């Protein structure tokens, strides 16, 4: 559930950007990101996470740019920037050898499991699945931004399917790994 909560800034952005505009949506994403960071900073059970730091920097930076320069991006162009930023955060977490799912998974398992090769491999695989989902979203955003003949509903469908697949995989894969280890 904590992993899904990490996407709350993106939900706030999508909802408010559609209704009140780009700057408001980006600002809402930054504020929700900040709230998640504060929650982690004041909690003894939680640690500040790569995804939440990156999300705050992403939304905060885009919001400041939009407000200062009056960015007149289309919905698809804004989503392209947000989704590309999210993909970069996930890829950076892999490059830094701290796949972003690792921090969420460590909150659910005993400390002895943290360095187990199977646990680490599982988190790299799940993070890779999320990277693929975000890459599909970026591709959909590119289509919606630069190929005007493609209906926005196609891009939205790709986004929904990519996110749904990543969420389902995140739940399914660790169970499969545990079953395989028992066999």
MOPEZI-V970149 format. One line per field, one symbol per residue. ss: DSSP state (h for helix, s for strand, l for the rest). phi: phi as a letter, one per 40 degrees, with the letter a starting at -180 (. if undefined). A space follows every 10 residues. Layout:
# MOPEZI-V970149
ss = ???
phi = ???
This chain:
# MOPEZI-V970149
ss = lhhhhllhhh hhhhhhhhhh lhhhhhhhhh hhhhhhhhhh hhlllllllh hhhhhhhhhh hhhhhhhhhl llllhhhhhh hhhhhhhhhh hhhhhllllh hhhhhhllll hhhlllhhhh hhhhhhhhhh hhhhhhhhhh hhhhhhllll lhhhhhhhhh hhhhhhhhhh hhhhhhhhhh hhl
phi = .ccccccdcc cddccccccb hccccccccc ccccccccdc cccccbbcbd cccccccccc ccccccccbf dbccdccccd cccccccccc ccccccgbdd cdcccccbbc dccdccdccc cccccccccc cccccccccc ccdccbbccc cccccccccc cccccccccd cccccccccc ccc
